[in-house]
Amino acid sequence: MAAFDPWDPDFLADPYPAYAELRSRGRVLYYEPTDQWLVPHHADVSALLRDRRLGRTYQHRFTHEDFGRTAPPPEHEPFHTLNDHGMLDLEPPDHTRIRRLVSKAFTPRTVERLKPYVAKLAGELVDGLVHEGGGDLLADVAEPLPVAVIAEMLGIPEADRAPLRPWSADICGMYELNPSEDTAARAVRASVEFSDYLRGLIAERRSEPGEDLISGLIAAHDEGDRLTEQEMISTAVLLLNAGHEATVNATVNGWYALFRNPAQLAALRADHSLVPTAAEELMRYDTPLQLFERWVLDEIEVDGTTIPKGAEIAMLFGSANHDPEVFGRPGELDLTRRDNPHISFSAGIHYCIGAPLARIELAASMTALLEKAPTLSLAAEPRRKPNFVIRGLEGLGVRVE
């Protein structure tokens, strides 16, 4: 029987058999190594993401002591200050206020206007890959595309963008289960450096505003919508991290899945109109964000099991996306799958605000690769990142004949 073990390389290579075993054992299971309640079924994950008795934070209602939790070590404070003021880790009314301001930059009309820019950039990146006869799909296409797009939206000058991805990777290390002290130290350092950079950029935009999102947040603050400088910094970091981590990993996980399913890849190459459903299916088939956590603010019951206030729930997105009660033949890659209510972008008030942009980016890079690199093939077996929560590859070597 496959075992759920987020630190086992065999599990990380393919967690889906272990998820099937979890689903067979029940609807909610206590996991002692992380002191969490695991939720593996699609129906429960979907419902609990919308349940207001759960929260991304508890600090709007309880102190650490009241909630039976230990405060983070003081040396981790720069990471928590940065993280705790972003809308992903806030609850109403603060979440509502910040999301309302940021959502103006992600309206369907605004995102639609980005399409030509995203398509042009994707084409240029793929041209470079083709010219070289191949390379690393992650470093050459998957990574630079969403990083450039979100940096452009935020108004980060091109010359300043090199540290963005390393900062993001170090900060996101803290979202893994039981991160090490070394991981925490890197996250703290990146939090300080990234915050200092953005503080300087915000000061520049105050004196010389532009058409970018940071200038827009400053203007909203000046017009009476309360947004502290820390909230601006945390929002910018969240948008950069969330705005490319999922897209990068969905791209490389997706192409690796296509290379391992040659009949599906051949069908896609024969019919590029499959790109929209293919992008959705690839996000379902090998989910970039495997787990999302919630605190139990008020006691809840799941299938007869009482989960007390103060507990932490781990909703297993990867398992939910392979639940046979929702998806026919979930272990098969089917690029024509129409009924595909995958949960890769979360749900409820924390539904991914950048989902429409991510879809445009995935479609643009996929289309460019299909059109400009029709002979794209795997050059070598990739190595998985030793992460569970954020699922991706160290790189994806490809060749173009």
JOQUI-V738159 format. One line per field, one symbol per residue. ss: DSSP state (a for helix, b for strand, c for the rest). psi: psi as a letter, one per 20 degrees, with the letter a starting at -180 (. if undefined). Layout:
ss=???
psi=???
This chain:
ss=ccccccccaaaaaccaaaaaaaaaacccbbbaaacbbbbccaaaaaaaaccccbbccccccccccccccccccaaaaaaaaaaaccaaaccccaaaaaaaaaaaaacaaaaaaaaaaaaaaaaaaaaaaaaccbbbaaaaaaaaaaaaaaaaaacccaaacaaaaaaaaaaaaaacccccaaaaaaaaaaaaaaaaaaaaaaaaaaacccccaaaaaaaaaaccccccaaaaaaaaaaaaaaaaaaaaaaaaaaaaaaaccaaaaaaaaacaaaaaaaaaaaaaacccbcbbbbbbcccbbbccbbbccccbbbbbaaaacccccccccccccccccccccccccccaaaccccaaaaaaaaaaaaaaaaaaccccbbcccccbcccccbccbcccbbbcc
psi=pqqonijphhghhnihhhghgghhiahpppoghjlqopoiqgggggghhioiiqqhriiihqrgghikqpqqqhiighghgggijqhhkqrqiggggghgghhhikqhgghhhighggggggggghgggghijabohghhghghfhggghhgghkoqhijigiggggggggihiirplqrhgggghggghggggggghgghggghhhnqbjrhghhhgggghjioporhhhgghgggghgghihgggghhghgghhhghimhhhghhghhniiigghggghhhggnphohqpqqqohpprpolippoqpirppopnghghikoiihppmhiqonijognmlrkhjarbijpohjghgggggghghggghhgimijprphqprpqqlqggopaqhrnpqqo.
